[in-house]
Amino acid sequence: MEHGPFPHDLIQLQAAWDRTYAALAAPPAAAGTAELRRRLVVLSSRLWWHPFWPGPGRAPAARVQLRIQARTPRGDAQ
């Protein structure tokens, strides 16, 4: 199912969430994991409450599509 384009800031937010999660899942570094966990919580909250979601795209499929778009090279660029 094709969804309308996501706002650029939402794609960037999802890409930042993906990078933070990957850093947290990497082999443990003793320092910095608490900071990564806090960042992940903040990013998760921002993703969940982003103004885009009350409109089109509330379905779980839209959130999956966002994750896919954020993983593309265009979505990963800052």
N, C-alpha and C positions, 0 to 999 in steps of 0.2 A: 504494500500500500504506500503510495507516494504522499508525502506531507509537504506543506508549504515550507518555504525557506525559514530556517531558524535565525533569530537575531545573531549578529556577529558576536556580541558580548556573551551570549548564552553558549555558543560554540567554544569560545575561549575559556569560559568558566569550566565547561566539561573537560576540555583538554588539560586545564590546570589540575582538575580533580584526578584525571587519569595519571598524570605525571606524579602527583603526590602519592597516590595509591601505589604506583610502581616503586617509588622510592621507599615507601614503608614496607613493601613486600620483599625488597632486596635483602640480601644477607644482613643480619642485624649489625648496625653500628651502635655501640653503647650510648653514644651521645646523639641527641637529636630526634630520637623516636617520639618523645613526648611532644615536641614541637610539631612533628609531622602529623601526629594524631590530632592535635588541636587544629591544625590547618585543614585536615580532612573533614573535621566536624564543621568548621566554618564554611568550607566550600560546599559541603553537602546541604547545609541550611540555605545557602544562597541559590543553589540549584533548585531545591525544592520550592522555594518561595519566589522564584523569578517571576516577574510580571507577565511573561509570555504564557505561562501555564493556565491561568484562568480562561484564556481565549481558546483558540484552536490548538489541538495537540495534547489534550489531557490524557488521552489513552496511553497505556503502557507502550504500545507500539511506537508512539511518537518519541518517547524517552529512549527507546532502543535505537531509533533512527538518529537521534541526537548523538548517542554514543558512537555510532558508526561514522557520522560526519565529523565528529571531533577527532577521530583516529586518522583521518585522511591528512596528507601533508599540509593542505591548506588550513585545516582545523588546528593543527599543531603549531603553526607559526604564530609568533607573538608580535 
